Amino acid sequence: MWYKKTIPCPAKCPHSEYDVITISLVPIPFRSSALTQERNSLFEYPMERLAAIIREIGFTCTACAKCCTREFNGHVFLLDRDVATVRSIDPEALEPAPDPEFCDQNGTFYVSGYALKAKTDEHGSCWFLENGRCRIYDSRFAICRIYPYMLHREPDETGKVDWRQISGLNHHGEYGQVIPDEEAIASARETKEYENAFLTQEISFLECIQEHFARHKLRHVQKIYDDRMRAFVKGGVIRVMVYYDGGFEEHLIRND
């Protein structure tokens, strides 16, 4: 469940959809269009097809907790509704999601949401993981509830863009178990609902950043992005504006 999505280059962009591109250099309208197209495709993807894949894989969690570590899965990106839950439980568990999408000419970064903090142990365990168990399991977040299921388009190791339905296949849990039809349909429905919410949040972020840049006469500058990131890696401080609930929240982050 620790991940941050990428999107294929839209068809009208001057790149091939199979190219490896710097996403921040793709014009905002193209990015919004690509995400909207993916969301439309998501609506069209048959629920029964995803449910059939879930039954075919037959995944069963063995409570190994691998998916709850940065070592295995990167980071947990939170929907706005999950951010509200975290703040009601432990606000210290929040941090700006990594890899900001934009940096303006003044050196301010912008990112589309929050992520969960990880502990400083060797595996980068989730903030809420204790003795191999989630201490807020009954209130766990949307991505945690649907994992390892997913339904979005991204490139594979060869660069081919296609639907991805399962995360971490054959790296955790058990497979070939019997999944009842009702459970498979419920999991498929919840997965589609999550993916729709994620795409909707990303589209809203792009719309907000476009309006913010236009109003304040700002623009994304890749060189400043790269220079500030190099300085940050060496121990600097960056200003990050995090998108949440239709606006931006300011954070100063120091890399000690």
C-alpha positions as CSV (number, residue, x, y, z in Angstrom):
1,M,0.0,0.0,0.0
2,W,3.0,2.3,0.1
3,Y,3.1,3.9,-3.3
4,K,2.7,7.0,-5.4
5,K,1.1,6.6,-8.8
6,T,2.4,7.8,-12.1
7,I,0.2,8.4,-15.2
8,P,0.9,7.7,-18.8
9,C,1.7,10.6,-21.1
10,P,-1.5,11.7,-22.7
11,A,-2.0,10.9,-26.4
12,K,-2.0,14.6,-27.4
13,C,1.3,15.3,-25.6
14,P,4.3,15.4,-27.9
15,H,5.8,12.3,-26.2
16,S,4.9,8.7,-26.9
17,E,2.8,7.2,-24.1
18,Y,5.6,4.7,-23.6
19,D,8.3,7.3,-23.1
20,V,9.9,7.8,-19.7
21,I,9.2,11.5,-19.0
22,T,9.5,14.0,-16.2
23,I,5.9,14.3,-15.2
24,S,6.2,17.9,-14.0
25,L,7.2,19.0,-17.5
26,V,3.9,17.8,-19.0
27,P,1.5,20.8,-19.3
28,I,-1.2,20.9,-16.6
29,P,-4.1,20.7,-19.1
30,F,-2.6,17.5,-20.7
31,R,-2.2,16.0,-17.3
32,S,-5.7,16.8,-16.3
33,S,-7.0,15.4,-19.5
34,A,-5.0,12.2,-19.0
35,L,-6.4,11.7,-15.5
36,T,-9.9,12.4,-16.7
37,Q,-9.6,9.9,-19.5
38,E,-8.3,7.3,-17.0
39,R,-11.2,8.0,-14.6
40,N,-13.6,7.6,-17.5
41,S,-11.9,4.3,-18.4
42,L,-12.2,3.3,-14.8
43,F,-16.0,3.7,-14.9
44,E,-16.1,1.5,-18.0
45,Y,-14.0,-1.2,-16.5
46,P,-16.4,-4.1,-15.7
47,M,-16.8,-4.8,-12.0
48,E,-17.2,-8.5,-12.8
49,R,-13.8,-8.6,-14.6
50,L,-12.0,-7.3,-11.5
51,A,-13.9,-9.6,-9.2
52,A,-13.0,-12.5,-11.5
53,I,-9.3,-11.6,-11.2
54,I,-9.6,-11.3,-7.4
55,R,-11.1,-14.8,-7.3
56,E,-8.5,-16.2,-9.7
57,I,-5.6,-14.8,-7.7
58,G,-7.1,-16.0,-4.4
59,F,-5.0,-13.7,-2.2
60,T,-5.1,-14.2,1.5
61,C,-3.3,-12.0,4.0
62,T,-0.9,-13.8,6.3
63,A,-0.3,-10.7,8.5
64,C,3.4,-10.5,7.5
65,A,3.2,-6.7,7.6
66,K,5.6,-6.3,4.6
67,C,3.1,-4.0,2.9
68,C,3.3,-1.7,5.9
69,T,6.9,-0.8,5.4
70,R,8.7,1.7,3.1
71,E,11.3,-1.0,2.4
72,F,8.6,-2.9,0.5
73,N,6.1,-0.3,-0.7
74,G,7.4,3.2,-0.7
75,H,4.8,5.4,1.0
76,V,1.1,5.6,1.9
77,F,-0.6,8.4,0.0
78,L,-3.7,9.5,1.9
79,L,-7.0,10.7,0.5
80,D,-8.4,13.9,2.1
81,R,-10.9,11.9,4.1
82,D,-8.1,9.7,5.5
83,V,-6.1,12.9,6.5
84,A,-9.1,13.9,8.6
85,T,-9.1,10.5,10.3
86,V,-5.3,10.7,11.0
87,R,-5.7,14.2,12.5
88,S,-8.4,12.9,14.9
89,I,-6.1,10.0,16.0
90,D,-2.6,11.4,15.9
91,P,-1.7,14.5,13.8
92,E,2.0,13.7,14.2
93,A,1.5,10.8,11.8
94,L,1.2,13.1,8.8
95,E,3.8,14.4,6.5
96,P,3.7,15.9,3.0
97,A,3.8,13.2,0.3
98,P,7.3,12.8,-1.3
99,D,8.2,13.8,-4.8
100,P,6.4,17.2,-5.1
101,E,4.8,17.7,-8.5
102,F,5.7,21.3,-9.0
103,C,8.2,24.0,-7.9
104,D,7.6,27.7,-8.7
105,Q,10.2,30.3,-9.6
106,N,10.4,31.3,-6.0
107,G,11.5,27.8,-4.9
108,T,8.2,26.8,-3.3
109,F,7.2,23.2,-3.9
110,Y,3.6,21.8,-4.4
111,V,2.4,18.3,-3.7
112,S,-1.0,16.7,-4.2
113,G,-1.5,15.4,-0.7
114,Y,-0.3,13.9,2.6
115,A,1.4,10.6,3.4
116,L,1.8,8.6,6.5
117,K,5.1,9.0,8.4
118,A,7.3,6.0,8.8
119,K,9.4,5.0,11.8
120,T,13.2,5.2,11.7
121,D,13.6,1.4,12.1
122,E,15.5,-0.6,9.4
123,H,12.3,-1.4,7.5
124,G,10.7,2.0,7.6
125,S,7.6,0.6,9.4
126,C,4.3,2.5,9.3
127,W,3.8,5.0,12.1
128,F,0.9,2.9,13.3
129,L,2.6,-0.5,13.1
130,E,3.5,-2.0,16.5
131,N,4.8,-5.5,17.1
132,G,3.8,-6.4,13.5
133,R,0.2,-5.3,14.0
134,C,-1.7,-2.2,13.0
135,R,-2.8,-0.4,16.2
136,I,-5.6,1.4,14.4
137,Y,-6.8,-1.5,12.3
138,D,-10.5,-0.8,12.7
139,S,-9.9,2.8,11.5
140,R,-7.4,1.9,8.8
141,F,-7.3,4.0,5.7
142,A,-8.8,3.5,2.2
143,I,-5.6,2.2,0.6
144,C,-4.9,-0.1,3.5
145,R,-8.5,-1.6,3.2
146,I,-8.2,-2.5,-0.5
147,Y,-4.6,-3.6,-0.6
148,P,-3.2,-5.5,-2.5
149,Y,-6.0,-4.8,-5.1
150,M,-5.7,-1.8,-7.4
151,L,-7.2,-0.7,-10.7
152,H,-5.2,1.9,-12.6
153,R,-3.1,2.1,-15.8
154,E,0.7,2.4,-15.5
155,P,3.7,1.1,-17.5
156,D,5.2,-2.3,-16.8
157,E,9.0,-3.1,-16.8
158,T,8.9,-2.9,-20.6
159,G,7.2,0.5,-20.7
160,K,3.8,-0.9,-21.9
161,V,0.9,0.9,-20.3
162,D,-1.9,-1.3,-19.2
163,W,-4.3,-2.0,-16.3
164,R,-2.7,-3.1,-13.0
165,Q,-5.0,-5.0,-10.6
166,I,-2.7,-6.6,-8.0
167,S,0.2,-5.1,-6.1
168,G,3.2,-7.1,-4.8
169,L,2.0,-10.3,-6.5
170,N,3.9,-13.3,-5.1
171,H,5.9,-11.3,-2.6
172,H,3.5,-11.6,0.4
173,G,0.4,-13.5,1.5
174,E,-0.9,-16.8,0.2
175,Y,-2.5,-17.4,-3.2
176,G,-4.9,-19.9,-4.7
177,Q,-7.3,-19.6,-1.8
178,V,-11.1,-19.7,-2.3
179,I,-12.6,-16.2,-2.4
180,P,-16.4,-16.2,-2.2
181,D,-18.2,-14.4,-5.0
182,E,-19.8,-11.8,-2.6
183,E,-16.4,-11.0,-1.1
184,A,-14.8,-10.6,-4.5
185,I,-17.5,-8.3,-5.7
186,A,-17.3,-6.2,-2.5
187,S,-13.5,-5.9,-2.9
188,A,-13.8,-5.0,-6.5
189,R,-16.4,-2.3,-5.7
190,E,-14.3,-0.8,-2.9
191,T,-11.2,-0.8,-5.1
192,K,-13.0,1.0,-7.9
193,E,-14.4,3.5,-5.4
194,Y,-10.9,4.2,-4.0
195,E,-9.3,4.6,-7.5
196,N,-12.1,7.1,-8.4
197,A,-11.5,9.1,-5.3
198,F,-7.7,9.1,-5.9
199,L,-8.1,10.3,-9.5
200,T,-10.7,12.9,-8.5
201,Q,-8.3,14.3,-5.8
202,E,-5.4,14.4,-8.3
203,I,-7.6,16.2,-10.9
204,S,-8.8,18.7,-8.3
205,F,-5.1,19.4,-7.3
206,L,-4.2,20.1,-10.9
207,E,-7.2,22.5,-11.3
208,C,-6.2,24.2,-8.0
209,I,-2.5,24.6,-8.9
210,Q,-3.4,26.0,-12.4
211,E,-5.7,28.6,-10.8
212,H,-3.1,29.4,-8.1
213,F,-0.3,29.8,-10.6
214,A,-2.4,32.1,-12.9
215,R,-3.6,34.2,-10.0
216,H,-0.1,34.8,-8.5
217,K,1.8,34.9,-11.8
218,L,3.7,31.7,-11.0
219,R,5.1,28.9,-13.1
220,H,6.9,25.6,-12.7
221,V,10.6,25.9,-13.2
222,Q,12.4,22.5,-13.5
223,K,15.9,23.9,-12.9
224,I,14.9,25.5,-9.6
225,Y,13.2,22.3,-8.7
226,D,16.4,20.3,-9.3
227,D,18.6,22.9,-7.6
228,R,16.5,23.1,-4.5
229,M,16.2,19.3,-4.3
230,R,20.0,19.0,-4.5
231,A,20.4,21.5,-1.7
232,F,17.7,19.7,0.4
233,V,19.5,16.4,0.1
234,K,22.6,18.0,1.5
235,G,20.7,19.2,4.6
236,G,18.7,22.2,3.4
237,V,15.1,23.4,4.1
238,I,12.3,23.5,1.6
239,R,8.9,25.1,1.7
240,V,6.1,22.7,0.6
241,M,2.5,23.6,-0.1
242,V,0.3,20.5,0.5
243,Y,-3.0,20.2,-1.3
244,Y,-5.8,19.4,1.1
245,D,-9.5,20.1,1.1
246,G,-9.5,22.4,-1.9
247,G,-6.5,24.5,-0.8
248,F,-2.9,24.5,0.2
249,E,-1.3,24.1,3.7
250,E,2.3,25.3,4.2
251,H,5.1,23.1,5.6
252,L,8.8,23.8,6.1
253,I,10.8,20.6,5.8
254,R,14.4,20.2,7.0
255,N,16.6,17.3,5.9
256,D,18.8,16.8,9.0
